[in-house]
Structures are given as C-alpha cells and as structure tokens.
Amino acid sequence: MSIARKFGILIFLAVPAIVGGGILYATFEGYAPVFIFETILLIIAIGVFSR
C-alpha cells in the first residue's frame, strides 16, 4: 500500500473522529462514549495499516 493511500485513509478516519467525537460528547455529555468511538476508529486504522 502506498504512502499516499495510507495518508488518505488516515484523513478519512480523522474527520469522523473529530466530528463524531464532538457529536457524541454533545449528545451524551460525557467522555466515555467518545473514548469508545475513538478506540474503535483506532482499531480500524491499525487494522488497515497492518496489511
């Protein structure tokens, strides 16, 4: 996998992490759901990059 594609995937996962984290915090008024959501995205990113 090329470095450009890896950066593209990283950006593709970073935008939902920022926007989704804000939405989850505003909805649930706590950091626990945000932490769970960020952890899931991190696991996906590690899975993609480990290929």
Buried (B, 14 or more C-beta within 10 A) or exposed (E): EEEEEBEEBEEEBEEEBEEBBEBBBEEEEEEEBBEEBBEEBEEEBEEBEEE
